[in-house]
Amino acid sequence: MSVNPFIPISVTIFFLASVIATGCMSTAIGDLRYTDNMFRINFVQNEMPADVFLQLTIFRTDGFSQQEYNVTLEQIRLEPGNNTILVPSRLEPGTYKIYVYIIEDGRRKTAGIRDIEVQ
Protein backbone atom coordinates (compact mmCIF):
# COMPACT_ATOMS: atom_id res chain seq x y z
CA MET A 1 0.00 0.00 0.00
CA SER A 2 1.46 3.36 -0.94
CA VAL A 3 0.61 6.79 0.41
CA ASN A 4 0.09 9.69 -1.93
CA PRO A 5 3.00 12.10 -1.18
CA PHE A 6 0.65 15.07 -1.72
CA ILE A 7 -1.35 14.27 1.47
CA PRO A 8 1.48 14.77 4.05
CA ILE A 9 2.57 17.96 2.27
CA SER A 10 -1.02 19.27 2.28
CA VAL A 11 -1.42 18.52 5.98
CA THR A 12 1.87 20.27 6.76
CA ILE A 13 0.91 23.37 4.75
CA PHE A 14 -2.52 23.49 6.43
CA PHE A 15 -0.91 23.18 9.88
CA LEU A 16 1.60 25.96 9.20
CA ALA A 17 -1.12 28.26 7.80
CA SER A 18 -3.22 27.65 10.92
CA VAL A 19 -0.32 28.51 13.22
CA ILE A 20 0.45 31.70 11.28
CA ALA A 21 -3.22 32.77 11.20
CA THR A 22 -3.56 32.24 14.95
CA GLY A 23 -1.15 35.10 15.61
CA CYS A 24 -3.12 37.52 13.42
CA MET A 25 -5.68 38.42 16.06
CA SER A 26 -4.19 41.52 17.63
CA THR A 27 -6.66 41.86 20.52
CA ALA A 28 -8.32 38.93 22.28
CA ILE A 29 -11.22 39.07 24.70
CA GLY A 30 -10.59 36.96 27.76
CA ASP A 31 -12.57 36.44 30.92
CA LEU A 32 -15.67 38.56 31.64
CA ARG A 33 -17.07 38.74 35.17
CA TYR A 34 -19.88 40.74 36.72
CA THR A 35 -19.71 41.55 40.45
CA ASP A 36 -20.70 44.52 42.60
CA ASN A 37 -22.45 46.31 39.69
CA MET A 38 -19.25 46.18 37.65
CA PHE A 39 -18.07 44.28 34.58
CA ARG A 40 -14.45 43.17 34.77
CA ILE A 41 -13.21 42.29 31.29
CA ASN A 42 -9.75 40.94 30.49
CA PHE A 43 -8.12 41.62 27.13
CA VAL A 44 -4.80 40.58 25.63
CA GLN A 45 -3.28 43.20 23.32
CA ASN A 46 -0.66 41.75 20.98
CA GLU A 47 0.23 45.04 19.27
CA MET A 48 1.40 48.50 20.21
CA PRO A 49 -0.75 50.55 22.62
CA ALA A 50 -4.10 51.53 21.11
CA ASP A 51 -6.88 53.97 21.93
CA VAL A 52 -10.09 52.11 21.09
CA PHE A 53 -13.77 52.05 21.96
CA LEU A 54 -15.26 49.27 24.05
CA GLN A 55 -18.94 48.62 23.34
CA LEU A 56 -21.02 46.37 25.58
CA THR A 57 -24.45 45.50 24.24
CA ILE A 58 -26.43 43.76 26.95
CA PHE A 59 -29.47 41.60 26.22
CA ARG A 60 -31.68 40.16 28.94
CA THR A 61 -32.56 36.56 28.06
CA ASP A 62 -35.63 34.56 28.98
CA GLY A 63 -36.03 31.11 27.48
CA PHE A 64 -35.60 31.48 23.72
CA SER A 65 -36.09 35.25 23.63
CA GLN A 66 -33.82 38.18 24.32
CA GLN A 67 -34.50 41.87 24.75
CA GLU A 68 -31.94 44.68 24.55
CA TYR A 69 -31.28 45.93 28.05
CA ASN A 70 -28.43 48.44 27.75
CA VAL A 71 -25.63 49.64 25.47
CA THR A 72 -22.42 51.10 26.88
CA LEU A 73 -19.68 52.73 24.83
CA GLU A 74 -16.42 53.76 26.49
CA GLN A 75 -13.11 54.96 25.14
CA ILE A 76 -10.27 52.88 26.58
CA ARG A 77 -6.53 52.45 26.11
CA LEU A 78 -5.13 48.97 25.58
CA GLU A 79 -1.47 48.44 26.44
CA PRO A 80 0.58 45.51 25.11
CA GLY A 81 -0.05 42.38 27.17
CA ASN A 82 -2.86 41.74 29.64
CA ASN A 83 -5.41 44.50 30.29
CA THR A 84 -8.33 44.55 32.73
CA ILE A 85 -11.12 47.03 32.03
CA LEU A 86 -13.82 47.89 34.58
CA VAL A 87 -17.23 49.05 33.33
CA PRO A 88 -19.95 50.02 35.82
CA SER A 89 -23.43 48.70 35.04
CA ARG A 90 -26.43 47.92 37.21
CA LEU A 91 -28.12 44.65 36.27
CA GLU A 92 -31.21 43.16 37.87
CA PRO A 93 -31.16 39.45 38.78
CA GLY A 94 -31.59 37.28 35.70
CA THR A 95 -29.72 35.88 32.72
CA TYR A 96 -27.97 38.04 30.15
CA LYS A 97 -26.08 37.79 26.89
CA ILE A 98 -23.21 40.28 26.68
CA TYR A 99 -21.83 41.30 23.28
CA VAL A 100 -18.33 42.76 23.63
CA TYR A 101 -16.90 44.79 20.75
CA ILE A 102 -13.55 46.53 20.36
CA ILE A 103 -13.82 49.29 17.76
CA GLU A 104 -10.75 51.01 16.31
CA ASP A 105 -10.83 53.69 13.61
CA GLY A 106 -14.56 53.12 13.11
CA ARG A 107 -14.15 49.40 12.42
CA ARG A 108 -14.80 46.41 14.62
CA LYS A 109 -11.39 45.01 15.59
CA THR A 110 -12.64 42.05 17.62
CA ALA A 111 -15.84 40.82 19.21
CA GLY A 112 -17.10 38.19 21.62
CA ILE A 113 -20.31 37.00 23.25
CA ARG A 114 -20.59 35.91 26.86
CA ASP A 115 -23.55 34.56 28.85
CA ILE A 116 -23.88 35.53 32.50
CA GLU A 117 -26.34 35.03 35.33
CA VAL A 118 -26.86 37.70 37.96
CA GLN A 119 -28.12 36.50 41.35
Secondary structure as GFF3:
##gff-version 3
##sequence-region A 1 119
A	DSSP	alpha_helix	6	22	.	.	.	ID=ss1
A	DSSP	beta_strand	27	35	.	.	.	ID=ss2
A	DSSP	beta_strand	38	45	.	.	.	ID=ss3
A	DSSP	beta_strand	50	62	.	.	.	ID=ss4
A	DSSP	beta_strand	65	78	.	.	.	ID=ss5
A	DSSP	beta_strand	81	88	.	.	.	ID=ss6
A	DSSP	beta_strand	94	104	.	.	.	ID=ss7
A	DSSP	beta_strand	107	118	.	.	.	ID=ss8
###
